[in-house]
Amino acid sequence: MRESEDGGVGDIGDVARVRRFNRVVSERVGVLQERFHGTERPYGQARLLWEIGEAGAPLDVRRLRERLGLDSGYVSRLLRALEADGLVAVEPLERDRRVRTARLTERGRDEWTVLDRRSDEAAGSLLAPLSPAQRGRLVAAMAEVDRLLTAGTVTLDDVAPDHPDAELCLHGYFAELQERFDTGFDPAHSLLPDAGELRPPHGQFVVARLHGEPVGCAGLKLPPGGAAEVKRMWVAPRVRGLGLARRFLAEMETRAARHGAELLRLDTNKALGEAIGLYRAYGFEEVAAFNDEPYAHHWFEKRLG
């Protein structure tokens, strides 16, 4: 093992294999070609056109840029080129004219259909030379690469508990509890932490974002001289399987230890079996109740340090 120049730690052989993989994929999917799959459209323009069409509705340009990880100036140039060709219309959002949206014109929809067909043909050309068994292995490997690379793009960002992204996550969290608990879930009857308890210096609140979109949250109470407590940890269903819940726990543990806490606690409901399994696997031990949370059936703690 060695520390790489970018500060990460990795085996030099692994780095070489990743670089070779990147070269092979770039060659096979046509990234090195000047035009996209035999069309007259440059690759960047074609990808942007496809993303806008795939959305099926006017797409927030900022979200589009975050989704593709592109510089705002570059996206603006691509959009201007597509507009000049009559393929895309860029317009302000009616309810907030500061937000620009992009949609396909009728001509753009026609070209999108061609791009989509050419993309299917290109994907088919990757599979055609392989045996059925090889195809299955390749598709399964692609799914695993997709999952792992997606997991690596999720960011954890500190926000105020009343930030719009935090509120969006909490709304999803409460809605899921309402659906899964035998008794339903009413936030008014739960021991909700006061907003001040999840703000520095008394606590912290973290939102997970994928391509700029909130996909999960976790709060941490940090009472002076007491045990730290994880609150309102939730992962959106569409990103489950990426290891985000475990990543949240690791982040909360690190922050609690940095704060000087000796114990990290949390409670949960009996209906959340997968969460209970995760806590046990992560080293939490079940203990006697340490609060009066009416929706809790299990209480856990982990000694830090």
N, C-alpha and C positions, 0 to 999 in steps of 0.2 A: 504494500500500500504506500501511496505517496500523496502529499498535498499538492494539488494542481495550482496553476498560477492564478486561477480565479477564486481561490480560497476553498474550493471543494476538495473532498478527499476521494480518491478513486485509484484503481489499479490501472497502470499504463496500458495493459492489454485490453481492459474494458474500454478505455477511451479510444483505442485504435479500432476496436470492433464497432463502436458507435459511429465513428467517422466513416468506416467502410459501409455500414448500413445506410447512412445518410447519402453516400455517393450512389449506391445501388438504387435506392428508392428514387432519388432525383432523376437518375437516368431513365428508369422504367416508367415513371409517371409523366415524363415529358417536360419537366421543369426547365431542362436545358434547351428546349426548342424555342425559337423566337415567337412562334404562334401557338395558340392553344389547340391541340388535337386536330390540326389540319384546317382550322378556321383562319380568318384574317385578323382575329382578335388577339392582341398581346395577352400573356398569361395573367398579369395583374388585373387588367380590365375584365377579362373573362371570369376570374374568380369573384370579383366584386359584383359583376352582373348576376352571377349565379346565386350569391348570397342574398341579394336584394329580391330576386325572383322566388327563391326558396321560402322566404319569410311570408309571402302571400299577402302582405299588407305593407303600408308605408313603414319604413324602417328608420329608427333613430340613427342618424349618421354617427353620433358619438358612440352608441352601442356597437354599431358596425365596426368602427375603428378599433374599439376595445376587443371585440370578438376576434378580429384578425391580427391584432397586435401590430398595427401599422401606424406610422407617423401621420399626424393630422394633415400636414402639408401634402404628403404623398396621396392620401385618400382624396383630398380636394382636387388634385390634378387628375386622378383617375375619374372622378365623378364629372369633372368638366369635359373630359374627352368623351365620356358616354353620353352626356347631355348634348354635346356638339353633334353626335351621330344620331340624335333623336331616340335614344334607347332608354334614357332615364330622365325623370323629372325630380328635381330637388326643390322642396317647398317647406315653408315654416309650418309647424304644428299649430292647429287652430287654437287650442286652449293655452298654448305657451309659444309665442312666436319667436322666442329665443332658441327653440329646439328645431333643428333642421331634420327633415325626413327625406328619404329617397324611395321612389317607387318606379316600377317598370312602365313604360308606355306600351301601346299595342305592338309597335315595332320591336320594342325590347323584349316583350313576351315571346314573340316569334323567334328571336335569336336565342333567347333562353332555352326554348324547346330544342333547338338544334344543339346547343351546348350540352344539354342534359342527355340527349341521345348519344352524342359523341363521347361523353364521359362514361356512359354505360358500355359503349363499344370498347373503350380503352380498358375499363375494368375487366371486361370479358376476355380481352386479349392476354391479360395476366394469368387468367385461370385456364384458358383453353389448352395450353401445352401440358398441363399437369393431369395426373391420374385423379380419380375421385378422392382417394385417400390423401394425396398431396394437397388437393384443394381444401379439404377439411382442415388439414394442419395449418395451411397458410392463413385461411380465414380466422381460425382460432387464435393464431399468433398475432394477427392484425388486431383482433379485438382486445387482446391483452396489452399490446403496445398502445392502442388508443386509450385504454383505461389508465395505464401508468403515466402516459404523457399528460393526460387530462388532469390527473391528480397533482402532477407537478406544477400545473398552471394556477392552482387555487391559491389565493393570497389570504392571509389573516390580518385584518386591519382593526385597530382600536377606533371605536366610535362612542359617542354618547348614547345612552340607552333609549333616548327619544329621537335619535337620528332616523330619517325615513327608512333606511335599509334595515336598521334594527327593528323598527316597528313592523316592517313587512315580514321579517323572519319570525317575530313573536306572534304575529297574526297566524302564520302558518303553523307554528308550534301549538298554539292554543286550539286551533281548528282540528289538528290531528289528535290531541288529547281528548277533545270532545267526542271524537269518533271512536277512539279506542278504549276509553275507560268505561267500565260497566255502568258507572254512575253518571257518565258525562263529565264535563269539566266546566266550571264557572270560575274565571279568574278572581272574581270578587270573594270567593270562599277559600282561596288558596293563600298561603303565606308568601305573597309576592314581595320581593325585596323592594324597598323604597328606591326610587331612581338615584337618590344620593348614595345609596350603598353600593352601587355599581359604577360610581365615578371616582377617579382619583381624589384624595388618597385612600378612600374607604373601600374601593373596589375598582373593577375594570369590566368593560364589555367589548367583546370581539365579534366582528362579522366576517364570515368567509365569503369571498367573492370569486366567481368564475367568469372570466371575460367581462368583468365589471358588474356582473349581476349577483345580488346577494343570494347565497345558497345555504347558509347556516349561521348559527350564532352560539355564543356561550358567555355566561357572566361569571364573575369571580368576586365573592365577598371577602374582604380582608380586614376583619375587625382587629383593632390593636390588641396584641397579646393573646389572641384566640386562634382557634382553628380556621383556616381558610375554607370556603365552601363554594362548590361549583353550582351554579344556578342556570336554569333555562337553556340547557344545551340541546341543540336541535340541528339536524341535517336534513335538507330538503330531499324528498324521495328520489328525485331524478339524479342525484349525485351520490346516492348510497352505493357502497361497494368500492369507493375510492380511498377508504381508510381515513376519512375526514373526522369521524368521531374519535378515533384513537389519537389523531393529531391534535384535536381540541384538548383531550385529556392531558397529553404531553405538554401542551402549551400552558394549560392552567397549572399543572404541577410545577413547571419551571418558574412561572410567575409567583406562585405561592411561596416556593422555596427562596426565591430572590427577595421576597418581602420579609422573610424570616419566620414564616409559619412552620410549625413542626408537624401539623396534621392537615390533611386535605379531606374534606367530607362532601358527601352528596346523598340525596335521598331519591327514591323512585317508586313508581307504582307497579303492582304485580302484573299488570297487563303488558308491560314493556320488557318482555323476556329477553329480547336481543340486547337491550341495554344492560340488564342484570348480568348476562353472560359476559359482556364486554368489560364491565367493572371488575368482575372476579378475575378475568384473564389478565387484566391490567395491574393486578396486585392489590385491589381494594378488598378489605375484609368486612363482612357483615357484622354490625354492632347493634346495641340497643338504641332505641329511638333517642335522638338528641334534639328533636323539635316536635311541635304539635301540628305539623303539616297534615291536613285532613285527607289528602289524596295519596299520602305515602304509605307503603307497606314494608319497604326495605330501606335500611339506613346503612351506609358504608363509610369507611374511612381508610386512609392510607397514610402511614407514617413516612415523613419526608426526611431526607438526609441520611 
